[in-house]
């Protein structure tokens, strides 16, 4: 099994994903996350809470970065997010790609779209290579 499929398998087995039920598609330096919007994701004003924007964008940028690193986990060092429009139903798609790697940190940018293709958020993540092997208890196999 190649690195991309192993990362997708690892993501599918992450306990935190049981609640959000995201779907990851991965290629070298790029990632997409899809999440179906549910009413229990809404805040008091009836739109999707920012935690879902963050999860989708952080996960997509993270896996775009980790797709280029096949021996260790990368760690989110910093993340910047911009909320552009509310979403209350349908599905969201976070699309991310690596935009820089200086050998110390990997930068990846992502955009979040609603099911009509409208841009609803964007984010930039900065990721550092850890010392934790991907093979350590992560379902990376």
Backbone torsions as a table, in degrees:
resi	resn	phi	psi	omega
1	UNK	NA	133.9	-178.0
2	UNK	-80.5	170.0	-175.0
3	UNK	-54.9	-44.0	-177.6
4	UNK	-62.6	-45.7	-179.2
5	UNK	-66.5	-35.6	177.9
6	UNK	-64.5	-41.9	177.7
7	UNK	-64.3	-42.0	177.9
8	UNK	-61.0	-41.1	178.7
9	UNK	-64.7	-44.8	179.2
10	UNK	-58.2	-45.3	179.9
11	UNK	-61.4	-43.7	-178.8
12	UNK	-62.3	-27.1	-178.6
13	UNK	-93.2	-2.6	-179.2
14	UNK	-67.6	125.5	-177.8
15	UNK	-55.4	-35.8	-178.0
16	UNK	-66.5	-16.2	-179.4
17	UNK	-85.3	-8.3	177.9
18	UNK	-60.8	-38.2	-177.5
19	UNK	-74.4	-47.9	-174.2
20	UNK	-82.9	-22.2	-179.9
21	UNK	52.2	50.1	178.7
22	UNK	-77.4	159.5	176.0
23	UNK	-122.9	128.2	-177.7
24	UNK	-107.1	133.7	169.6
25	UNK	-124.7	132.3	-168.8
26	UNK	-133.3	140.9	168.4
27	UNK	-141.3	173.5	-173.9
28	UNK	-61.9	116.3	178.4
29	UNK	77.8	4.5	-177.6
30	UNK	-139.9	149.3	177.6
31	UNK	-151.5	151.1	173.0
32	UNK	-131.0	138.5	175.6
33	UNK	-123.0	130.8	174.8
34	UNK	-116.2	134.7	177.3
35	UNK	-136.0	127.2	175.5
36	UNK	-77.6	127.9	-179.1
37	UNK	-77.4	129.1	179.4
38	UNK	-119.9	155.1	178.4
39	UNK	-57.3	-29.5	179.5
40	UNK	-76.8	2.0	171.6
41	UNK	-92.0	-7.2	-173.8
42	UNK	-77.9	147.4	168.8
43	UNK	-89.6	-175.5	-174.0
44	UNK	-61.6	-24.2	-179.6
45	UNK	-88.1	3.6	172.4
46	UNK	88.8	13.0	176.6
47	UNK	-119.9	166.2	-178.8
48	UNK	-61.6	132.1	-179.9
49	UNK	-68.0	150.1	-179.8
50	UNK	-59.0	-22.4	178.6
51	UNK	-60.6	-32.2	179.6
52	UNK	-75.5	-38.4	173.7
53	UNK	-56.8	-50.1	-177.8
54	UNK	-61.9	-47.7	-178.1
55	UNK	-57.1	-49.2	-177.7
56	UNK	-62.7	-46.3	-177.5
57	UNK	-71.7	-42.3	178.8
58	UNK	-64.4	-45.0	179.9
59	UNK	-62.6	-43.9	-178.6
60	UNK	-64.8	-46.4	-179.5
61	UNK	-68.0	-39.6	178.0
62	UNK	-56.8	-50.9	-175.9
63	UNK	-73.3	-28.3	171.1
64	UNK	-60.1	-44.2	178.9
65	UNK	-66.9	-47.9	-176.7
66	UNK	-68.6	-17.8	176.5
67	UNK	-65.2	-20.1	179.7
68	UNK	-94.4	-5.1	-177.3
69	UNK	-123.2	112.5	-172.6
70	UNK	-107.2	10.4	-179.9
71	UNK	-117.8	-29.6	-177.1
72	UNK	-134.0	162.7	172.0
73	UNK	-70.3	147.1	165.9
74	UNK	-96.7	157.7	-179.2
75	UNK	-121.5	138.6	174.9
76	UNK	-70.8	117.9	179.0
77	UNK	-94.3	-34.4	-179.9
78	UNK	-158.1	146.1	177.4
79	UNK	-143.0	132.7	177.3
80	UNK	-118.0	135.5	-177.0
81	UNK	-132.1	146.2	176.3
82	UNK	-127.5	122.9	177.7
83	UNK	-93.7	124.0	-175.0
84	UNK	-108.4	-39.5	-176.9
85	UNK	-147.9	150.9	176.0
86	UNK	-77.6	154.2	175.8
87	UNK	-131.1	135.5	179.1
88	UNK	-127.0	-10.0	179.7
89	UNK	-157.0	176.4	176.9
90	UNK	86.0	-141.7	-178.3
91	UNK	-134.1	145.1	173.7
92	UNK	-109.3	149.2	178.9
93	UNK	-126.1	120.5	172.5
94	UNK	-101.8	123.6	179.6
95	UNK	-118.0	126.2	-174.3
96	UNK	-134.0	155.2	174.6
97	UNK	-148.4	150.5	176.6
98	UNK	-71.4	132.8	-178.9
99	UNK	-118.1	-5.5	177.5
100	UNK	-172.0	151.5	176.5
101	UNK	-154.0	107.6	-179.1
102	UNK	-95.9	12.2	-179.0
103	UNK	90.8	-23.3	178.4
104	UNK	-104.8	-44.5	179.8
105	UNK	-130.7	145.3	175.2
106	UNK	-107.9	131.3	177.2
107	UNK	-106.1	135.6	176.7
108	UNK	-137.7	141.2	178.7
109	UNK	-115.4	149.0	-179.2
110	UNK	-139.0	153.1	174.7
111	UNK	-126.1	143.2	179.5
112	UNK	-113.7	128.9	-177.5
113	UNK	-120.5	147.3	171.2
114	UNK	-83.0	-179.3	-174.3
115	UNK	-70.6	-12.2	175.6
116	UNK	-91.3	-0.7	179.6
117	UNK	90.7	4.6	177.4
118	UNK	-74.4	136.9	175.3
119	UNK	-71.9	122.7	-176.9
120	UNK	-117.0	-11.4	178.5
121	UNK	-171.1	162.8	175.1
122	UNK	-149.1	157.9	-179.1
123	UNK	-155.4	158.2	176.3
124	UNK	-130.1	129.7	179.0
125	UNK	-116.4	147.8	176.4
126	UNK	-121.7	125.2	-170.3
127	UNK	-125.1	138.8	178.7
128	UNK	-111.6	144.6	174.4
129	UNK	-72.5	132.3	178.0
130	UNK	-92.4	-174.0	173.5
131	UNK	-106.7	7.7	-177.9
132	UNK	-90.0	116.0	179.3
133	UNK	-61.4	142.5	177.7
134	UNK	-58.9	-28.3	-175.4
135	UNK	-74.7	-11.9	-175.6
136	UNK	-78.3	94.5	171.6
137	UNK	59.6	31.1	-171.4
138	UNK	-115.1	4.0	-173.1
139	UNK	66.6	15.4	174.5
140	UNK	-84.4	89.5	-179.3
141	UNK	-159.4	NA	NA
